[in-house]
Amino acid sequence: MTIRLIVPYVQGGGSDQRARLVARYMANHLDEPIDVVNRTGAVAGHEAIAEAPADGSVIGLSTGEIGMMHWHEGLTKLAPHNYTALAVPFVESAAIIVAADAPWHTAQDFMREFEKRPMTGSGGPHFGIWKFALVGLMDAIGIDTSLLEWKETLSGEQGLENVLAGRADVAPITMTDARSMLFSGKARALITMEDQRHARFADVPTVSEAFGVRWHVAHWRGLVAPAGLPAAAKERFVSALKSVAGDAGFQSEAAENAFTVRWRFGEDFARYMDEDDRQFGHVIRVSQGAKKCVN
């Protein structure tokens, strides 16, 4: 039997890259092929996972946005309880990323400018993690969130393209997803919203170091199945994913791509999804002041 792995994001994007990496190793440990299918659109893709047969034939890559979208009236009612949590390998945080020729060289410079005039951020939909990460930081350091305008895209990488083309000021995405532009010198990271400095970008300070406030928001990307997956099928998938976690080949490829790997399995992952869901209530209410740009 070929297992379908639905990815609710664009092919070649950060979530897709991670899904395909896990799928390759998971297929080896299951001794079954896994067909990765892109169902682009955070809502449509997550709906496709939730509505699939709960028989082990379909799994999906879910992200922290499943704990955000249902807070927006009329968007979707999907929430963590609509899925069977299998494992989360990747937990990474946003960063403040600007073009290399931007006038800001520190996060403090950027935020001082932000206090004076509206700024345009870009990277994902208006209900997505990257917008919320920036809004939460603004709120934590006392900047009026209505000064943020948001230019929607289908992925964080497309948001960075907007920044490099001069259509936006900042892409608050992960440094991992911006790594090619950072390594090539076309973009610059001013701050990370991680709880500690990133091993591959050790010169980029944390929010706590730069501003003396606590603001850390993690964006997870994990493997789920539709709710109601039989216990035996769940155990089979979780066991295979534990084998992936211990696979030296997977560990090596994840490190080469600068992916931050922090595994949680089964019920531990389910609890983490619920905690993340609850955390975003306040941030999303605060974000209502941020403006949506017309592309």
Secondary structure, DSSP 8 states (H G I E B T S, - for coil): --EEEEESS-TTSHHHHHHHHHHHHHHHHHTS-EEEEE--SHHHHHHHHHTS-SSSSEEEEEEGGGGTGGGSTTT----GGGEEEEEEEEEEE-EEEEETTSS--SHHHHHHHHTTS-EEEESS-TTSHHHHHHHHHHHHHT--GGGEEEE--SSHHHHHHHHHTTS-SBB---TTTTHHHHHTTSEEEEEE-SSS--GGGTTS-BHHHHHSS----EEEEEEEEETT--HHHHHHHHHHHHHHHT-HHHHHHHHHTT--EEEEEHHHHHHHHHHHHHHHHHHHHHHTTSEE---
